Every structure is written in structure tokens, then in C-alpha cells.
């Protein structure tokens, strides 16, 4: 069985979250005007903007556009098994 290399890129995604008067939250990225999202809770809006950013990164790469985020780290891992750290953000009252 051939192991393939998995390329992992980690970007900084600076976001601002605003609680909306009519309910829910919006999040926007200060350095990427195309990257914004809405959600019912803080967790929802963080998950949503993370998904939007990932989708935009794929799209920008396909269209050979510059991604306006700071690239923090790039690693190569064997795809059979690997470990990585992901940010886990939980709101507390």
C-alpha cells in the first residue's frame, strides 16, 4: 500500500464577532472582505466562518488568486496516520 503525503497549511484568520439586535451573531474577517458568516450562537458563527474561509481558500487556489491571510505553518504528513492540533473555541458565560 502506497502512502501519500498530506500537505497541511495553517492560516491565521482574524475575525470580529458581533451580537445582532435581532438575534444571532455575525462574524467577519478584517483582512478578507469576502469572508463573513452568520450563526445562532458564538460556536455556530465560528464554525461557519471557518467553513467559509476553507471554501474560499480552495476557490482562490483554483483561480490562482492571492489568499489575504497570514500563512502560519505548512507541514507534510504521511496520509496513513497523522496528528495535528486544531483550535477549539468555546464560549463561556
C-alpha positions in Angstrom: 0.0 0.0 0.0 1.4 3.3 -1.1 1.4 6.1 1.5 0.7 9.6 0.0 1.9 12.8 1.5 -0.8 15.1 3.1 0.0 18.8 2.9 -1.4 20.8 5.8 -1.5 24.6 5.8 -2.4 26.6 8.9 -3.6 30.2 8.4 -4.4 33.0 10.8 -8.0 34.0 10.5 -8.6 37.3 12.4 -12.3 37.7 12.9 -14.7 40.1 14.6 -17.9 38.7 16.1 -20.9 41.0 16.7 -24.1 40.1 18.5 -27.0 41.2 16.4 -30.0 43.1 17.9 -32.5 40.8 16.1 -30.6 37.7 17.5 -27.7 35.6 16.5 -24.2 36.6 15.6 -22.2 37.7 12.6 -18.5 37.2 12.0 -16.2 39.0 9.6 -12.6 38.8 8.7 -10.8 42.2 8.9 -8.3 41.2 6.2 -10.6 39.4 3.8 -13.8 41.2 2.7 -15.2 38.0 1.1 -15.1 36.1 4.4 -18.1 36.6 6.6 -20.8 34.4 8.2 -23.9 34.3 10.4 -24.9 31.9 13.2 -27.3 31.5 16.1 -24.6 31.1 18.7 -20.9 32.1 19.0 -19.9 28.5 18.3 -22.1 28.4 15.2 -20.7 31.5 13.8 -17.1 30.4 14.4 -17.8 27.1 12.8 -19.5 28.8 9.8 -16.8 31.3 9.2 -14.1 28.6 9.4 -16.0 26.6 6.8 -16.4 29.8 4.6 -12.7 30.5 4.9 -11.7 26.9 4.0 -14.0 27.1 0.9 -12.6 30.5 -0.1 -9.0 29.2 0.2 -9.9 26.3 -2.2 -11.6 28.7 -4.6 -8.7 31.2 -4.5 -6.2 28.5 -5.1 -8.2 27.1 -8.1 -8.4 30.6 -9.6 -4.7 31.3 -8.7 -5.7 34.3 -6.6 -3.6 35.6 -3.6 -5.1 34.4 -0.3 -5.1 37.5 2.0 -4.4 35.6 5.2 -1.1 35.0 7.0 0.2 31.5 6.5 1.5 30.3 9.9 2.7 26.8 9.1 2.9 24.2 6.3 3.6 20.6 7.1 3.8 17.3 5.2 2.5 14.2 6.9 2.1 10.6 5.7 -1.6 10.2 5.0 -2.0 6.8 6.6 -1.9 8.3 10.1 -1.1 11.7 11.5 -1.6 14.1 14.4 -2.4 17.8 14.4 -3.5 20.5 16.8 -6.7 22.3 15.9 -8.1 25.3 17.7 -11.2 24.6 19.8 -13.1 27.7 20.8 -15.9 27.5 23.3 -17.8 30.5 24.7 -18.4 30.7 28.4 -20.7 33.0 30.3 
